[in-house]
Amino acid sequence: MMKNSTTKKSQMKATKLFTTSIITILILFLTCLPMIESEASVLDSVGVAALIVGQGTSVIIPDSVTSIDDNAFKDSGLTSVIIPDSVTSIGDSAFDGCSSLTSVVIPNSVTSIGESAFARSGLTSVTISNSATSIVAHTFDGCSSLTSVAIPDSVTSIGLDAFARCSSLTSVVIPDSVISIDRGAFWDCSSLTSIIIPNSVTSIGIYAFGTSGLTSLTIPSSIISINTGVFYGCSSLASVVIPDSVTSIGDNAFVGCGNLASITIPDSVTTIGTNSFSGSGLTSVFIQVSENSDNYPSFAPSFPSNATVHYHPFPRISSFSPQKNAGDVPTEIYLELEFDQPMNRNSVMDSVLRLSRLDSSHQQQFDLPLNSAETSNLIQTVWSPDDKKLTVNANAFKLDPAATYKVEMIENRAKGANGLALNLTHPVDLSQGITFTTADQEKAHAGQPKIVSIYP
């Protein structure tokens, strides 16, 4: 009897406890219902973080969402996320610190991506919306697993530290829509060994590629200034091409580039900053000059003390025959080009001269590609043993008597033996042309064989 009484009391106690629990749950539900409804009603503007609790680490954002708020998933255990094309903006630090998030597709509906949006995440690859016009500060900063990224051609700027510390990044394609690369954009990208910077880029910020893994680089001809520390600490950089658009090289630009053994500085550079090449491996510096090196600025203090500085002048035409405004010039063509230094013969012969008659009622023009003209036996060329003088004789044509002509070089491919392009403008300006008048009767140059030929 005692045993049955105890059992009955236990059953009553359990029933009471169950009833109490049900009532508690109903009260909690009724209390939270307005909050849930309120949260759902503003979901399109405040983001989704409040509603994903309990969904786990894989999230599908509903189509009703138009924006992902600042810090929405920051430092969460998120492993995957699907962003619908209803989303137009991703807030600052929205996915910052999501170290388990390895990939994401940003739909083309997204026009705005906030600062540090994916910083310190585990991304290995990313597809960026082709509606985004800029990659802002720190967007992918510290994504140490990111290996490659394709920047869409809608982007015009790459912001401060945008890809800084992406230590696994080996490949990045910069489209020719990009105009500026900001400070530290690729700082400490230690696996990035090469990159092509398009000619659309007019500005590269300080320390943009500092301590990266670059081994070689061609700076685009759109760049005027190499800023402070741009290649600071690039210990693997062995080759860099500086175009003749560059006028200045900033402080610390190549500091610590231990693999950089030689460099050519174009004639356009007028200032080189303090310690620009300190700690580099430079042993030879070649400076291109268009004037006497005695009058050229000395940049020696900007280079390591053990580096030898060589001044390389651009080759020039020191004299030309016939002379400007000469008269009584033989009708049988005899041109002499004398250079101030040895020339690369093949490059000179790849150039094109043009003969134009100026006093004719109808313009007469005759182009002479030197190589093909000689091959066709139209002309004969003779080089001096020191490669400093070229003589051009006509084999198959001659000029009209008592006529005014102009000879000019319309395609200049000529280079000196030092590899520098021929300066056509000084002291003899063959780019504008040399004007002369032929003799009033047929006349051969002294010592030139008589030509029986056609007129041009």
C-alpha positions in Angstrom: 0.0 0.0 0.0 2.9 2.3 0.9 4.6 1.5 -2.4 1.5 2.4 -4.5 1.1 5.7 -2.7 4.7 6.7 -3.5 4.3 5.8 -7.1 1.1 7.9 -7.4 2.8 10.9 -5.9 5.7 10.6 -8.4 3.4 10.5 -11.3 1.5 13.6 -10.1 4.8 15.5 -9.7 6.0 14.6 -13.2 2.6 15.7 -14.7 2.9 19.0 -12.9 6.5 19.5 -14.1 5.5 18.8 -17.7 2.6 21.2 -17.5 4.8 23.9 -16.1 7.3 23.4 -18.9 4.7 23.7 -21.6 3.3 26.9 -20.1 6.9 28.3 -19.8 7.6 27.5 -23.5 4.3 29.2 -24.6 5.1 32.3 -22.5 8.6 32.5 -24.1 7.2 32.0 -27.6 4.5 34.7 -27.1 7.1 37.0 -25.6 9.6 36.6 -28.5 7.1 36.6 -31.3 7.0 40.4 -31.7 10.8 40.4 -31.7 11.0 37.8 -34.5 8.3 39.6 -36.5 10.2 42.9 -36.0 13.5 41.3 -37.0 12.0 39.8 -40.1 10.3 43.1 -41.1 13.7 44.9 -41.3 15.8 42.1 -42.6 16.5 43.8 -45.9 18.3 46.6 -44.2 20.0 45.3 -41.0 21.4 42.1 -42.3 21.0 38.5 -41.3 23.3 37.8 -38.3 20.4 37.8 -35.8 18.5 35.2 -37.6 21.2 32.6 -38.4 21.8 31.6 -34.8 21.3 27.9 -34.6 21.6 27.4 -38.4 25.1 26.0 -38.1 28.2 27.0 -40.0 26.7 26.8 -43.5 24.4 29.7 -44.4 22.0 30.4 -47.3 21.0 34.1 -47.1 17.4 34.5 -48.2 16.4 36.4 -51.3 14.7 39.1 -49.2 18.1 40.4 -48.1 19.6 43.4 -49.9 22.5 44.2 -47.6 24.9 42.4 -45.3 25.6 44.6 -42.3 28.9 45.6 -40.8 30.4 42.8 -38.7 27.5 40.5 -39.6 29.5 37.3 -39.5 32.7 38.6 -38.0 34.9 36.0 -36.2 32.2 33.3 -36.6 32.7 29.7 -37.4 31.1 30.1 -40.9 32.3 27.5 -43.4 30.2 28.4 -46.4 27.8 31.1 -47.5 25.5 31.6 -50.5 24.9 35.3 -51.2 21.8 35.8 -53.4 21.7 38.3 -56.2 19.3 40.5 -54.2 22.3 41.7 -52.2 23.7 45.0 -53.3 26.2 45.8 -50.5 28.4 44.0 -48.1 29.4 46.0 -45.0 32.7 46.6 -43.3 34.2 43.5 -41.7 31.1 41.5 -42.6 33.2 38.3 -42.9 36.3 39.5 -41.1 38.0 36.6 -39.2 35.9 33.8 -40.7 38.9 31.5 -40.8 36.9 28.5 -41.9 35.3 30.2 -44.9 37.3 29.0 -47.9 35.4 30.3 -50.9 32.7 32.8 -51.8 31.0 34.0 -54.9 30.1 37.7 -54.8 27.2 38.1 -57.2 27.2 40.8 -59.8 24.4 42.6 -58.0 26.9 43.7 -55.3 28.2 47.2 -56.1 29.7 48.0 -52.7 32.1 45.9 -50.6 33.1 47.5 -47.3 36.5 47.8 -45.7 38.0 44.6 -44.2 34.9 42.7 -45.5 36.8 39.4 -45.9 40.0 40.3 -43.9 41.6 37.4 -42.0 39.2 34.9 -43.6 40.2 31.4 -44.8 39.5 32.2 -48.5 41.5 30.3 -51.0 39.7 31.7 -54.0 37.2 34.4 -54.6 35.0 35.6 -57.5 34.5 39.4 -57.3 31.4 41.0 -58.6 31.9 42.7 -62.0 29.7 45.6 -60.7 32.3 46.6 -58.0 34.2 49.7 -59.0 36.8 49.6 -56.2 38.5 47.1 -53.9 38.6 49.2 -50.8 41.0 49.3 -47.8 41.9 45.9 -46.2 39.2 44.0 -48.2 41.3 40.8 -48.3 44.0 41.8 -45.8 45.5 38.8 -44.1 43.8 36.1 -46.2 46.9 33.9 -45.9 45.3 31.0 -47.8 44.2 33.1 -50.9 46.2 31.8 -53.9 44.7 33.7 -56.8 42.3 36.4 -57.6 40.8 37.8 -60.9 39.9 41.5 -60.6 37.0 42.4 -62.9 37.4 45.2 -65.4 34.8 47.3 -63.6 37.4 48.0 -60.9 39.3 51.3 -61.2 41.2 51.4 -57.9 42.8 48.9 -55.5 42.8 50.3 -51.9 45.1 50.6 -48.9 46.4 47.1 -47.9 43.7 45.5 -50.0 45.7 42.3 -50.4 48.3 42.9 -47.8 49.7 39.8 -46.0 48.1 37.4 -48.5 51.1 35.2 -48.2 49.9 32.4 -50.5 48.9 34.7 -53.3 50.7 33.6 -56.4 48.6 35.1 -59.2 46.7 38.3 -59.7 45.4 39.8 -62.9 45.0 43.6 -62.9 42.7 44.7 -65.7 43.4 47.9 -67.7 40.5 49.6 -66.0 42.5 50.1 -62.9 44.0 53.6 -62.5 45.5 53.5 -59.0 47.1 51.0 -56.6 47.1 52.4 -53.1 49.6 52.2 -50.3 50.6 48.7 -49.2 48.1 47.1 -51.6 50.2 43.9 -52.0 52.4 44.4 -49.0 54.1 41.1 -47.8 52.6 39.0 -50.5 55.6 36.7 -50.2 54.5 34.2 -52.8 53.7 36.8 -55.5 56.6 36.4 -57.9 55.3 38.3 -60.9 52.6 40.7 -61.8 51.7 42.7 -64.9 50.7 46.3 -64.2 48.8 47.7 -67.2 49.5 51.1 -68.7 46.2 52.4 -67.4 47.7 52.6 -63.9 49.0 56.2 -63.2 49.6 55.9 -59.5 51.3 53.3 -57.3 51.2 54.1 -53.6 54.0 53.9 -51.1 55.1 50.4 -50.1 52.5 49.0 -52.5 54.7 45.9 -53.2 56.9 46.0 -50.2 58.3 42.7 -48.9 56.6 40.8 -51.7 58.1 37.9 -53.6 58.5 39.7 -56.9 61.4 38.5 -59.0 60.9 40.8 -62.0 58.7 43.7 -63.0 58.2 46.1 -65.9 56.9 49.5 -64.7 54.2 50.8 -67.1 55.0 53.9 -69.1 52.0 55.6 -67.5 53.9 56.0 -64.2 55.7 59.3 -63.6 57.0 58.7 -60.1 58.2 55.6 -58.3 57.0 56.3 -54.7 58.7 55.8 -51.4 59.3 52.2 -50.5 57.3 50.7 -53.4 59.6 47.7 -53.6 61.0 47.9 -50.1 62.4 44.6 -48.9 61.7 42.7 -52.2 64.7 40.5 -51.6 64.0 38.3 -54.7 63.7 41.2 -57.2 66.4 40.6 -59.8 65.1 42.6 -62.7 63.1 45.9 -63.1 62.5 47.9 -66.2 62.0 51.6 -65.6 60.4 53.5 -68.5 61.4 56.9 -69.7 58.2 58.4 -68.4 59.5 58.2 -64.8 61.0 61.5 -63.5 61.7 60.6 -59.9 62.5 57.6 -57.7 61.4 58.0 -54.0 63.2 57.3 -50.8 63.7 53.7 -49.9 62.1 52.6 -53.2 64.4 49.6 -53.6 65.8 49.2 -50.1 66.8 45.6 -49.3 66.4 44.3 -52.9 69.5 42.1 -52.4 69.1 40.2 -55.7 69.1 43.4 -57.8 72.6 43.4 -59.2 72.1 46.0 -62.0 69.6 48.6 -63.1 69.2 51.1 -65.9 68.0 54.6 -65.1 66.4 56.4 -68.0 67.4 59.9 -69.0 64.0 61.2 -67.8 64.9 60.7 -64.1 66.0 63.9 -62.5 65.7 63.0 -58.8 66.5 59.9 -56.8 65.7 59.9 -53.1 67.8 59.3 -50.1 68.7 55.6 -49.6 66.6 54.6 -52.6 68.8 51.6 -53.2 70.3 51.1 -49.7 70.9 47.4 -48.9 70.3 46.3 -52.5 72.7 44.1 -54.4 73.6 46.7 -57.0 77.1 46.5 -58.4 76.4 48.2 -61.7 74.2 51.2 -62.5 73.6 52.3 -66.0 72.3 55.9 -66.4 71.1 56.9 -69.8 72.0 60.5 -70.6 71.1 62.7 -73.6 73.8 65.3 -72.9 77.4 65.4 -71.8 77.7 63.3 -68.6 79.8 66.1 -67.0 76.6 68.3 -66.9 74.4 65.5 -65.6 73.3 65.2 -62.0 75.4 62.8 -59.9 73.2 60.1 -58.3 76.1 58.2 -56.9 75.2 58.9 -53.2 71.8 57.2 -53.8 73.5 53.8 -54.7 75.5 51.4 -52.6 79.2 52.5 -52.2 80.4 49.4 -54.1 78.2 50.1 -57.1 79.8 51.4 -60.3 77.9 54.1 -62.1 78.1 54.1 -65.9 76.8 57.0 -67.9 75.4 55.8 -71.3 74.6 58.6 -73.7 71.9 58.2 -76.4 73.5 58.0 -79.9 73.1 61.0 -82.1 73.6 62.0 -85.7 76.6 64.3 -85.5 76.5 65.2 -89.2 74.4 64.6 -92.3 75.0 65.0 -96.0 73.5 66.9 -97.8 73.4 69.6 -95.2 70.3 71.6 -94.3 69.3 74.1 -97.1 72.2 73.0 -99.3 72.0 73.8 -103.0 73.5 72.3 -106.1 73.1 68.8 -104.5 73.8 65.9 -107.0 70.7 64.4 -108.5 72.3 61.0 -108.0 71.5 60.3 -104.4 74.4 60.1 -102.0 73.5 60.3 -98.3 76.0 60.2 -95.4 74.9 59.7 -91.8 77.7 60.1 -89.3 77.0 59.1 -85.7 78.7 60.1 -82.5 79.1 56.5 -81.3 79.2 53.0 -82.8 75.8 51.8 -84.0 73.9 48.5 -84.2 73.9 48.1 -88.0 70.8 45.9 -88.1 68.7 48.3 -86.1 69.7 51.2 -88.4 68.9 49.2 -91.5 65.4 48.5 -90.0 64.7 52.2 -90.2 62.8 54.0 -93.0 63.9 57.2 -94.8 61.4 59.3 -96.8 62.3 61.5 -99.8 59.6 64.1 -100.6 59.6 66.7 -103.4 58.3 70.0 -102.0 58.0 72.3 -105.0 56.0 70.0 -107.3 52.4 70.8 -108.2 51.5 67.4 -107.0 53.3 65.9 -104.0 55.9 63.3 -104.7 57.0 61.0 -102.0 59.3 58.0 -101.9 59.9 55.8 -98.9 63.1 53.9 -98.5 63.0 51.0 -96.0 66.8 50.6 -95.9 66.9 46.8 -95.5 64.4 46.0 -98.2 65.6 48.7 -100.6 69.1 47.3 -100.4 67.8 43.8 -100.9 65.9 45.0 -104.0 69.1 46.6 -105.3 67.6 50.1 -105.2 70.4 51.3 -102.9 73.8 50.3 -101.8 75.0 50.9 -98.2 78.5 51.1 -96.9 79.5 51.1 -93.2 82.7 52.4 -91.8 84.8 49.9 -89.9 84.0 51.6 -86.6 80.2 51.5 -87.3 80.0 55.3 -86.9 79.3 56.2 -90.5 76.7 55.0 -93.0 76.8 55.9 -96.7 73.7 55.4 -98.9 74.1 55.3 -102.7 71.2 55.1 -105.2 71.5 52.2 -107.6 68.2 52.5 -109.5 66.9 56.0 -109.2 67.9 59.7 -109.1 66.2 63.0 -108.3 64.9 65.7 -110.6 67.2 68.6 -111.3 66.6 72.1 -109.9 64.0 70.6 -107.4 63.6 71.1 -103.6 63.5 67.9 -101.6 63.2 66.9 -98.0 64.8 63.7 -96.5 63.5 62.5 -93.1 63.5 59.4 -91.0 59.9 58.4 -90.6 60.5 55.1 -88.7 63.4 55.2 -86.3 64.4 51.7 -85.1 68.1 52.6 -84.8 70.0 51.9 -81.7 73.5 52.4 -80.6 75.9 49.5 -79.7 74.9 50.3 -76.1 71.3 49.4 -76.9 70.0 53.0 -76.5 67.6 54.4 -79.2 69.0 57.0 -81.6 68.2 60.6 -80.7 66.9 62.1 -83.9 66.5 65.7 -82.8 70.0 66.9 -81.8 72.3 68.1 -83.2 70.9 67.0 -86.5 67.1 66.9 -86.6 66.2 64.1 -88.9 62.7 63.8 -87.4 61.7 67.1 -88.9 63.8 66.5 -92.0 66.6 68.1 -94.0 65.7 70.3 -96.9 68.0 70.7 -99.9 67.9 71.7 -103.6 69.3 69.7 -106.4 71.6 71.0 -109.2 70.0 72.5 -112.2 71.3 69.6 -114.4 72.0 66.0 -113.8 75.1 65.7 -111.6 76.8 62.8 -109.9 78.5 63.0 -106.5 82.3 63.1 -106.8 83.6 59.5 -107.1 80.1 58.1 -107.5 79.5 55.8 -110.5 77.2 57.1 -113.2 73.6 55.8 -112.8 71.5 54.8 -115.7 68.2 54.4 -114.0 64.6 55.5 -113.5 63.3 58.5 -111.7 61.3 57.9 -108.6 
